[in-house]
Amino acid sequence: MRTRENNIKRIIISFFTALCMTAAMIPIDLSAVNAEETDPALQQDTLYQEEQNDYSLASEDVPEAEINGETYSTLEMAIDAVEDGQKIKIIVEEEDLELQENLVIDKPDIKFLIDLNGKNITGTTGSPAVTITSGRVGFYDSTCEDSEDSEDPEDPEDPRGAIKAAEGQQAISATSPGEFLDASTKSGEITGQIVDFGARHSYVITTSVDPVSGIGGSITMSLTVKYGDSFIYTATPNKGYSIKQILVDGINKGTSKTGTVNWVTGAVTVKAVFYRSGLFIMLDSGHYAGYNRGYKGTGYYEGTRMWKLHLYLKDALEAYPGIVVDTTRTSNNTTYSTTIQSYERGRMAKNHDLLLSLHSNASSSSATDYVISICSTKSSVKTVSQGLGLKLAQAVRSTMGTNQGAWVYTRKNSKGTDYYGINRGAAEYNVPSVLIEHSFHTNKKMATWLMSDTNLKKLAAKEAYTVATYFGEANYPKPGKPGSFKAVSYGYKGTKLTWSKSARAEGYRIYVATKKTGTYKYLKQLSGGTNTTNISTGLKTGKTYYYRVRAYDIVGGGVKIFSSYTSKLGAKPKPAKPKNMTLKAGLKKVTVSWSKVKGATRYQIYRATSKSGKYTRIATIKGTKITNKKLKKGKYYYYKVRAYRTEKGKKTYGSFCAKARVKAK
């Protein structure tokens, strides 16, 4: 095809050469040509010349192939430029891509695809149409990508592209095994004169998770991938689990959550292996709703308030990234006859690392208020049970403010096992357990204290922090750094700070310095969702102060976890911008007025004859009104005003108000 185009070019060039030589020999007098009445003969000549030019342009080379949208004049040039893992698409408009020389592919250590795009590559005599000496190349036809059934290569309507050899030659020859990759329906050395190609093969991606139950996490990716494509897998551990390894076709790919499998040439198996890395706690709320009435008149019931405490404690524990919490029941609307007994609740702790059961005690003396942790006596768990139990009892005592002490209590039955069913059931599976008696509900002060939801939240936070610290799980994620931080003037003795809210922030702390690179001192703390503050204490007009902010989150036991700092920004107190400026036109005059600016010593008034022109100061006054006289009738005038404050002989200027105009009468 390119030979035919070259012949056409030679004919056109010869024609234009002869035409130009003839024109040079004949003198032409253009003096009689009028610009408005052109000779029709000349019009025809011009039109003919334009047509010839158009014909010449149409015969220019057109791209034969593209890679990622970049075009190449020939397929050979595209093959020279192709990189590992890329695809070449043939885009020439003609049905056949005739080769001047047979195609030789020599791309050491490179693998790539050629999309025939419904075109035919036709070779010449003397050798195979395509010879692959090095590299790994696959052919396919994108017009068949969505085809659901096999197509007949003898059918003239068949859209599949083909590689055609000259008479008696091979279509494709690969000089060593494995160099020709199957991207369609053929493989190996192709000896036929015509090779038709259809859609790329699709391969199934098989996934699996270990533990087999899938409790460790999940893995997601494409379920089918076409030949030569890549895919990304993502492994997501459940809370309390971590990735041990990712296996792709049995090969260990490490512990990264995401990875890429390149150049798929067959079915792929991806397996995520998880391991348990967190702390698993079984939380028991104790008795049912309405059980064990407390001190008369306080409204306290042990089963009701301990249920509330266990909800707060669950939230507080789960705030720690490495802690997973299960509960012995999901509802408190039960009676004693239908409540699962303590021994059975203890057995629910199987496969957990700890069981906590929440209670309050009773005594014949209303003065009794000590705190105890009833712990397991089994040798395999008593070290953890009693060690953590003592720390929890001490934490509860300090939070509730009891008068009496805090200690651990143990008791065995006649069989030598734990007397209390909740501990005995957990010990069967070697799970440490602590039954916490939160003081005595027969004590009026303690029962009243436990009736406060605020107090229960404090108690839950302290207990969660104690547990997390004991097991080394007290690693909270930091709150997000405040964004969009701004520091601006806020009047002659104040500054204003604003920022966008941070994820997980309970509040913010502000720090100040008198030099950007100086020492920043803690200034103030804001709680809740407040993300703006005015600072007006101890500041001097005209002096620049530098600020930075960080967020904090309150975690177990009242511990604060801080975010990173914002950037350092400066702002200086200065008089505010004048407001409510009004212009009133009179006969060759304009009266300018504005609202008083707090702290201003004087005001400066500027005027111009155009909005963007040069403004000249026309007056400096103490008041807030001035009449500008001797103006030109019917002319527009523009005004702006600013305030300044003088302290110890130094002037500090405020910003100008918005410009306004008026026409003198």
Secondary structure, DSSP 4 states (H G I P E B T S, - for coil): -HHHHHHHHHHHHHHHHHHHHHHHHS----TT--SSS--HHHHHHHHHHHHHHHHHHHTS----EEETTEEESSHHHHHHH--TT-EEEE--SSSEEE-SS-EEEEEEEEEEEEE-TT-EEE--TTS-SEEEEEEEEEEE-GGGTT--S---TT-TT----EEEPPTTS-SEEESSTTSB--SSS--S-B-SSEEE--PPPEEEEEEEEESTTSTTEEEE--SEEETT--EEEEEEEPTTEEEEEEEETTEE--S-SEEEE-S--S-EEEEEEEEE-SEEEEEE--SPTT-SB-STTS--BHHHHHHHHHHHHHHHHHTSTTEEEEES-S-----TTTSPPHHHHHHTTTT-SEEEEEEEE--SSTT---EEEEE---TTTHHHHHHHHHHHHHHHHHHHT-SS-EEEE--B-TTSSBSSHHHHHHHTTT--EEEEEEEETTSHHHHHHHT-HHHHHHHHHHHHHHHHHHTT---PPPPPPPEEEEEEE-STT-EEEEEEPPTT-SEEEEEEESSTTS--EEEEEEETT--EEEE-SS--TT--EEEEEEEEEE-GGG-EEE------EEE---PPPP---EEEEETTEEEEE-PPPTT-SEEEEEEESSTTS--EEEEEESSSEEEE-SPPTT-EEEEEEEEEEEETTEEEE-PPPPPEEEE--
